[in-house]
Amino acid sequence: MELAPAFISPEHYLKAEESSNLRHEYLGGQIFAMSGGSEEHNRIAGNIYANLLYHLRGSGCKTFIADMKVKIEISQNTADVFYYPDVMVTCDPQDTEKYYKIHPCFIVEILSPSTETLDRREKRLNYQMLPSLQEYVLVSQEEVKVEVYRPNEAGNWELEILGSEDSLQLTSVGLTLTLAEIYEEVLPV
């Protein structure tokens, strides 16, 4: 007989996560341990974070890397979702929770073989439910390739794929990054 996993409340998850040595994502009452990232993963996230941090200094926007959760309220009948984006920006002054944010305008996930399917499907669809989100960016760590999802005027999300000759235009935060800046010390552009 196979037992169903126990339901964990969002409150219990948040409390346990404060003292946990491992990070866990929370999906509808279940938790999932996160694996560590590669050097390439860390450098790409760091390059994006550093450029955003410098650009947004004094703007009222807050930039986070790796250890800040985003909370997604799926519906009143479904438990919340908490993810740890690789990089996230919120510019909403009401986004004051200490351990998670609920109004990000920009989220980045660095693709890895173990998380690529999750980032492209489940996370993308859940992130796109956030009314404040203006850009969701997926960055490959194996090739110079960046994918940007943005809602159009009709509210439908469109995909733009960038290669080595392109620049990433972040309209949500008013910043343009070359792919050379994103992949500095990781891959030749």
C-alpha positions as CSV (number, residue, x, y, z in Angstrom):
1,M,0.0,0.0,0.0
2,E,1.4,3.4,-1.0
3,L,0.8,6.3,1.4
4,A,-0.1,9.7,0.1
5,P,2.3,12.5,1.1
6,A,1.1,14.5,4.1
7,F,-0.3,18.0,3.5
8,I,1.9,20.7,5.0
9,S,0.3,24.1,5.7
10,P,2.0,27.2,4.3
11,E,2.5,28.5,7.8
12,H,4.3,25.3,8.9
13,Y,6.4,25.3,5.7
14,L,7.5,29.0,6.2
15,K,8.4,28.4,9.9
16,A,10.4,25.2,9.1
17,E,12.2,27.0,6.2
18,E,13.5,29.7,8.5
19,S,15.7,27.2,10.3
20,S,16.3,24.6,7.5
21,N,19.8,23.9,6.2
22,L,18.3,23.1,2.8
23,R,15.9,25.2,0.7
24,H,12.6,23.7,-0.2
25,E,10.0,24.8,-2.7
26,Y,6.3,24.4,-1.7
27,L,3.6,23.3,-4.1
28,G,0.1,22.9,-2.9
29,G,0.9,21.4,0.5
30,Q,4.0,19.4,-0.5
31,I,7.6,20.4,-0.2
32,F,10.5,19.6,-2.6
33,A,14.2,19.9,-1.7
34,M,16.3,22.0,-4.0
35,S,19.6,20.9,-5.3
36,G,22.7,23.1,-5.4
37,G,23.7,24.9,-8.6
38,S,26.8,24.7,-10.8
39,E,29.5,27.3,-11.0
40,E,28.0,28.5,-14.3
41,H,24.6,28.7,-12.8
42,N,26.0,30.8,-9.9
43,R,28.0,33.2,-12.2
44,I,25.1,33.8,-14.6
45,A,22.7,34.6,-11.7
46,G,25.4,36.8,-10.0
47,N,26.1,38.7,-13.3
48,I,22.4,39.5,-13.7
49,Y,21.9,40.3,-10.0
50,A,25.0,42.7,-9.9
51,N,23.8,44.6,-12.9
52,L,20.3,45.0,-11.6
53,L,21.5,45.9,-8.1
54,Y,23.7,48.7,-9.4
55,H,21.0,49.9,-11.9
56,L,18.2,49.9,-9.4
57,R,20.1,51.5,-6.4
58,G,18.0,54.3,-5.0
59,S,14.9,53.5,-7.1
60,G,12.8,51.9,-4.5
61,C,13.0,48.6,-6.3
62,K,14.5,45.6,-4.5
63,T,16.6,42.9,-6.1
64,F,17.0,39.4,-4.7
65,I,19.1,36.4,-5.6
66,A,18.4,32.7,-4.8
67,D,17.3,32.9,-1.1
68,M,14.1,35.0,-1.4
69,K,10.9,33.1,-2.1
70,V,8.0,34.3,-4.3
71,K,4.5,33.4,-3.1
72,I,1.8,32.6,-5.7
73,E,-1.8,32.4,-4.6
74,I,-3.3,29.9,-7.1
75,S,-6.9,30.1,-6.0
76,Q,-9.0,30.1,-2.8
77,N,-9.5,26.3,-3.2
78,T,-5.9,25.5,-3.7
79,A,-2.9,25.8,-1.4
80,D,-0.3,28.5,-2.2
81,V,2.9,27.9,-4.1
82,F,6.4,29.1,-3.0
83,Y,9.4,29.1,-5.3
84,Y,13.0,30.4,-5.0
85,P,13.7,32.3,-8.2
86,D,17.3,32.6,-9.2
87,V,16.9,36.4,-9.5
88,M,13.8,38.5,-8.7
89,V,12.9,42.2,-8.6
90,T,10.0,43.8,-6.9
91,C,9.2,47.5,-7.1
92,D,6.0,47.4,-5.1
93,P,6.3,49.3,-1.8
94,Q,3.6,47.1,-0.3
95,D,5.8,44.0,-0.9
96,T,7.1,44.0,2.7
97,E,7.0,40.3,3.8
98,K,10.4,39.3,5.3
99,Y,10.7,35.8,3.9
100,Y,8.8,36.0,0.6
101,K,7.6,38.5,-2.0
102,I,4.2,38.5,-3.8
103,H,4.5,41.4,-6.3
104,P,7.6,40.7,-8.4
105,C,7.8,42.5,-11.8
106,F,10.8,40.5,-13.1
107,I,11.9,36.9,-12.5
108,V,14.9,34.9,-13.8
109,E,15.5,31.2,-13.7
110,I,18.8,29.7,-14.9
111,L,18.1,26.5,-16.7
112,S,19.9,23.3,-15.6
113,P,19.3,19.7,-16.8
114,S,17.5,18.8,-13.6
115,T,15.2,21.8,-13.5
116,E,14.7,22.8,-17.2
117,T,11.3,21.1,-17.6
118,L,10.0,22.5,-14.3
119,D,11.2,26.0,-15.2
120,R,9.7,25.9,-18.7
121,R,6.3,24.4,-17.7
122,E,5.1,24.4,-14.1
123,K,7.0,27.5,-12.9
124,R,6.3,29.5,-16.1
125,L,2.6,28.9,-15.9
126,N,2.5,29.6,-12.2
127,Y,4.6,32.7,-12.4
128,Q,2.4,34.0,-15.2
129,M,-0.5,34.0,-12.8
130,L,1.2,36.9,-10.9
131,P,-0.5,40.1,-11.9
132,S,2.6,42.2,-11.2
133,L,5.0,40.0,-13.4
134,Q,6.1,41.8,-16.6
135,E,9.0,39.6,-17.6
136,Y,10.0,36.0,-17.0
137,V,13.5,35.2,-18.3
138,L,15.0,31.7,-18.8
139,V,18.8,31.6,-19.3
140,S,20.7,28.6,-20.6
141,Q,23.9,27.8,-18.9
142,E,25.0,25.4,-21.7
143,E,24.7,27.8,-24.7
144,V,24.4,31.5,-25.2
145,K,20.6,31.6,-25.3
146,V,18.1,33.7,-23.4
147,E,14.3,33.3,-23.5
148,V,12.0,36.1,-22.5
149,Y,8.3,35.8,-21.8
150,R,6.2,39.0,-21.7
151,P,2.5,39.6,-21.8
152,N,1.2,41.5,-24.8
153,E,-1.5,44.1,-24.8
154,A,-4.2,41.4,-24.9
155,G,-2.6,39.7,-21.8
156,N,-1.3,36.7,-23.8
157,W,2.3,35.8,-23.0
158,E,4.7,35.9,-25.9
159,L,8.2,34.4,-26.2
160,E,11.3,36.2,-27.5
161,I,14.5,34.1,-28.0
162,L,17.9,35.9,-27.9
163,G,21.3,34.8,-29.1
164,S,24.8,36.1,-28.8
165,E,24.3,39.2,-31.0
166,D,21.2,40.3,-29.1
167,S,20.7,42.4,-26.0
168,L,18.1,41.7,-23.3
169,Q,15.7,44.7,-23.0
170,L,14.2,44.6,-19.6
171,T,11.3,47.0,-19.8
172,S,10.1,46.1,-16.3
173,V,13.1,47.8,-14.8
174,G,14.4,50.0,-17.6
175,L,17.7,48.1,-18.1
176,T,19.4,46.7,-21.2
177,L,21.9,43.9,-20.7
178,T,24.1,42.5,-23.4
179,L,24.4,38.7,-23.5
180,A,28.2,39.3,-23.0
181,E,27.3,40.9,-19.6
182,I,25.0,38.0,-18.7
183,Y,27.6,35.3,-19.7
184,E,30.7,37.1,-18.5
185,E,33.3,34.5,-17.3
186,V,30.9,31.7,-18.3
187,L,30.7,31.3,-22.1
188,P,32.3,33.2,-24.9
189,V,29.8,35.5,-26.7
